[in-house]
Amino acid sequence: MTMMVPAGFFSSFLEQFPTVFEALNIGFWQSLKLFLVTLVGAIPLGLLIAFGSMSRFKPLSALSRTVVWIIRGTPLMIQLLIIFYFPGLVLQKNIWGSDTGGRFTAAAVAFVFNYACYFSEIYRSGIQGVPRGQTEAGQVLGLSKGQIFFRVTLLQMIKRIVPPMSNEIITLVKDTSLARIIAYPELIFAGEAFLKGSHGIAGQIWPLFFTGVYYLLFSGLLTILLGRLEKRLSYFS
């Protein structure tokens, strides 16, 4: 059976495409902004949490591991809802505000903390994967703990963590769509709006499907860049 496309579909598509394309570009920028802020915040925070997890001070390591366990064991969507709505329930006031800026801040806090916990486990495995003999050799040479970390451990850790970090970064691209749960106008939110009547267009589902092109292209670009980074770091092998 051949599926017939309505004759007016292509004409309406061509007419609506500029409006849809502009709206999706704005939504993609919001997603990209959340993606970049998450990386900038989560990469260093994850390292701090990893140090906390490996600390010899038992209360600190227990607290760090418990927080990581909770964050990794619960959905990011639930964390977004808690961070955005829970302070208002307790304080009887929305601390984030109802505008796009406030929703972005709440989403950024949730994403940074969530991904920092995932990154911390990658860091921890990378650090612990460096042979202890090399650390001991650094101590024999009279290097401080900081010098040993930056001159010996860090360089080898980077090579070990690039593949798993790359996977998490690609996942982050798609996870930004979860921010729509708090009405943050990211890419999926922008495409979905044309089902409900955005910019005078209602009942159109193709803009929502078209958002997949944005994710596919962006993920593909990141895959290429991260693959090249991994090859450039191959001399640590």
C-alpha positions as CSV (number, residue, x, y, z in Angstrom):
1,M,0.0,0.0,0.0
2,T,1.4,3.4,-1.0
3,M,1.0,6.2,1.5
4,M,-0.2,9.4,-0.1
5,V,1.1,12.7,1.0
6,P,-1.6,15.5,1.0
7,A,-1.0,17.9,-1.9
8,G,-1.0,20.9,0.3
9,F,1.7,19.5,2.6
10,F,4.7,20.6,0.7
11,S,3.3,24.1,0.0
12,S,2.6,24.6,3.7
13,F,5.9,23.1,4.6
14,L,7.8,25.6,2.4
15,E,5.7,28.5,3.8
16,Q,6.2,27.5,7.5
17,F,9.8,26.4,7.3
18,P,11.5,29.8,7.7
19,T,9.4,30.5,10.9
20,V,10.1,27.0,12.3
21,F,13.8,27.2,11.4
22,E,14.2,30.5,13.2
23,A,12.4,29.1,16.3
24,L,14.4,25.9,16.4
25,N,17.6,27.9,16.1
26,I,16.7,29.9,19.2
27,G,15.8,26.6,21.0
28,F,19.1,25.1,19.9
29,W,21.0,28.1,21.3
30,Q,19.3,27.6,24.6
31,S,20.2,23.9,24.6
32,L,23.8,24.8,23.6
33,K,24.1,27.4,26.4
34,L,23.0,24.8,28.9
35,F,25.4,22.2,27.5
36,L,28.4,24.6,27.7
37,V,27.6,25.9,31.2
38,T,27.2,22.3,32.4
39,L,30.6,21.3,31.1
40,V,32.3,24.4,32.4
41,G,30.9,23.8,35.9
42,A,30.8,20.0,36.1
43,I,34.4,19.3,34.9
44,P,36.2,21.0,37.8
45,L,33.4,20.3,40.4
46,G,33.6,16.6,39.5
47,L,37.3,16.6,40.3
48,L,36.7,18.1,43.7
49,I,34.0,15.5,44.4
50,A,36.4,12.8,43.3
51,F,39.0,14.1,45.8
52,G,36.4,14.1,48.5
53,S,35.4,10.5,47.7
54,M,39.1,9.4,47.9
55,S,39.9,11.5,51.0
56,R,41.4,9.8,54.0
57,F,39.1,11.9,56.2
58,K,36.3,9.3,56.6
59,P,33.3,11.7,57.2
60,L,34.2,13.6,54.0
61,S,34.7,10.5,51.8
62,A,31.4,9.0,53.2
63,L,29.5,12.2,52.5
64,S,30.9,12.5,49.0
65,R,30.2,8.8,48.1
66,T,26.6,9.1,49.6
67,V,25.9,12.2,47.5
68,V,27.2,10.6,44.4
69,W,25.2,7.5,45.0
70,I,22.0,9.5,45.4
71,I,22.5,11.6,42.3
72,R,23.5,8.7,40.1
73,G,20.7,6.6,41.5
74,T,17.8,9.0,40.8
75,P,16.6,10.4,37.5
76,L,17.9,13.8,36.4
77,M,14.3,14.8,35.6
78,I,13.3,14.3,39.3
79,Q,16.4,16.3,40.3
80,L,15.3,19.2,38.0
81,L,11.8,19.2,39.6
82,I,13.2,19.2,43.1
83,I,15.7,22.0,42.5
84,F,13.2,24.2,40.7
85,Y,10.1,23.6,42.9
86,F,11.2,22.4,46.3
87,P,12.8,25.7,47.5
88,G,9.5,27.5,46.7
89,L,7.5,24.9,48.7
90,V,9.8,25.4,51.8
91,L,10.2,29.2,51.5
92,Q,6.8,29.9,50.0
93,K,8.6,31.9,47.3
94,N,10.0,31.0,43.9
95,I,13.7,31.8,44.3
96,W,14.4,31.2,40.6
97,G,11.8,33.4,39.1
98,S,9.4,32.5,36.4
99,D,11.3,33.9,33.4
100,T,13.7,32.1,31.1
101,G,16.7,33.3,33.0
102,G,15.5,31.8,36.2
103,R,14.6,28.5,34.6
104,F,18.0,28.4,33.0
105,T,19.8,29.0,36.3
106,A,17.8,26.2,38.0
107,A,18.5,23.8,35.1
108,A,22.2,24.7,35.1
109,V,22.5,24.0,38.8
110,A,20.8,20.6,38.4
111,F,22.8,19.6,35.3
112,V,26.2,20.8,36.8
113,F,25.7,18.9,40.0
114,N,24.4,15.8,38.2
115,Y,27.2,15.5,35.7
116,A,29.8,16.5,38.3
117,C,28.9,13.4,40.2
118,Y,29.2,11.2,37.1
119,F,32.5,12.8,36.1
120,S,33.8,12.3,39.7
121,E,33.5,8.5,39.3
122,I,35.3,8.7,36.0
123,Y,38.1,10.8,37.6
124,R,38.3,8.5,40.5
125,S,38.7,5.4,38.4
126,G,41.3,7.2,36.2
127,I,43.4,8.4,39.2
128,Q,43.2,5.0,40.9
129,G,44.2,3.3,37.6
130,V,47.6,5.0,37.6
131,P,50.2,2.5,39.0
132,R,51.0,3.3,42.6
133,G,54.6,2.7,41.9
134,Q,54.8,5.9,39.9
135,T,53.4,7.9,42.8
136,E,56.0,6.3,45.1
137,A,58.7,7.2,42.6
138,G,57.6,10.8,42.7
139,Q,57.8,10.8,46.5
140,V,61.3,9.3,46.3
141,L,62.3,12.2,44.0
142,G,61.1,14.6,46.7
143,L,58.0,15.9,44.8
144,S,55.1,17.2,46.7
145,K,51.6,15.7,46.5
146,G,50.5,18.5,44.2
147,Q,53.5,18.1,41.9
148,I,53.0,14.3,41.7
149,F,49.4,14.8,40.8
150,F,50.0,17.4,38.1
151,R,53.2,16.0,36.7
152,V,52.6,12.3,37.0
153,T,49.0,11.3,37.7
154,L,47.1,14.0,35.7
155,L,48.7,13.3,32.4
156,Q,48.1,9.6,32.5
157,M,44.6,10.1,34.0
158,I,43.5,12.2,31.0
159,K,44.3,9.4,28.6
160,R,42.3,7.0,30.6
161,I,39.2,9.2,31.1
162,V,38.8,10.6,27.6
163,P,36.6,7.7,26.2
164,P,34.2,7.5,29.2
165,M,34.1,11.3,29.4
166,S,33.3,11.5,25.7
167,N,30.3,9.2,26.2
168,E,29.0,11.3,29.0
169,I,29.4,14.5,26.9
170,I,27.5,13.0,24.0
171,T,24.8,11.9,26.5
172,L,24.7,15.5,27.8
173,V,23.8,16.8,24.4
174,K,20.5,14.7,24.4
175,D,19.9,15.2,28.2
176,T,19.5,18.9,27.7
177,S,16.0,18.1,26.4
178,L,15.0,17.2,29.9
179,A,15.0,20.8,30.9
180,R,11.7,21.3,29.2
181,I,10.1,19.6,32.3
182,I,10.5,23.0,34.0
183,A,9.4,24.9,30.9
184,Y,12.9,25.9,29.9
185,P,12.6,26.7,26.1
186,E,15.3,24.4,24.8
187,L,15.2,22.7,21.4
188,I,12.5,20.0,22.0
189,F,10.4,22.6,23.7
190,A,10.6,24.9,20.7
191,G,9.7,22.1,18.3
192,E,6.8,20.9,20.5
193,A,5.4,24.4,20.6
194,F,4.2,24.1,17.0
195,L,1.8,21.3,18.0
196,K,0.1,23.7,20.4
197,G,0.0,26.9,18.3
198,S,3.3,28.7,18.2
199,H,3.9,31.7,15.8
200,G,0.4,31.1,14.3
201,I,1.2,27.4,13.5
202,A,-0.7,24.7,15.2
203,G,-1.1,20.9,14.8
204,Q,2.3,20.5,13.1
205,I,4.4,17.6,14.3
206,W,7.2,17.7,11.7
207,P,9.1,20.5,13.5
208,L,9.4,18.2,16.5
209,F,10.8,15.4,14.3
210,F,13.2,18.0,12.7
211,T,14.8,18.7,16.0
212,G,16.5,15.2,15.7
213,V,18.6,16.7,12.9
214,Y,20.0,19.2,15.2
215,Y,20.9,16.6,17.8
216,L,22.4,14.3,15.2
217,L,24.6,16.9,13.6
218,F,25.8,18.3,17.0
219,S,26.5,14.8,18.4
220,G,28.3,13.9,15.2
221,L,30.5,17.0,15.3
222,L,31.4,16.3,19.0
223,T,32.1,12.6,18.2
224,I,34.6,13.7,15.5
225,L,36.3,16.3,17.8
226,L,36.5,14.0,20.8
227,G,37.8,11.2,18.6
228,R,40.6,13.4,17.4
229,L,41.4,14.4,20.9
230,E,41.7,10.7,21.9
231,K,44.1,10.1,19.0
232,R,46.2,13.1,20.0
233,L,46.5,11.7,23.5
234,S,47.6,8.3,22.3
235,Y,51.2,9.1,23.1
236,F,50.4,8.5,26.8
237,S,49.8,4.8,26.0
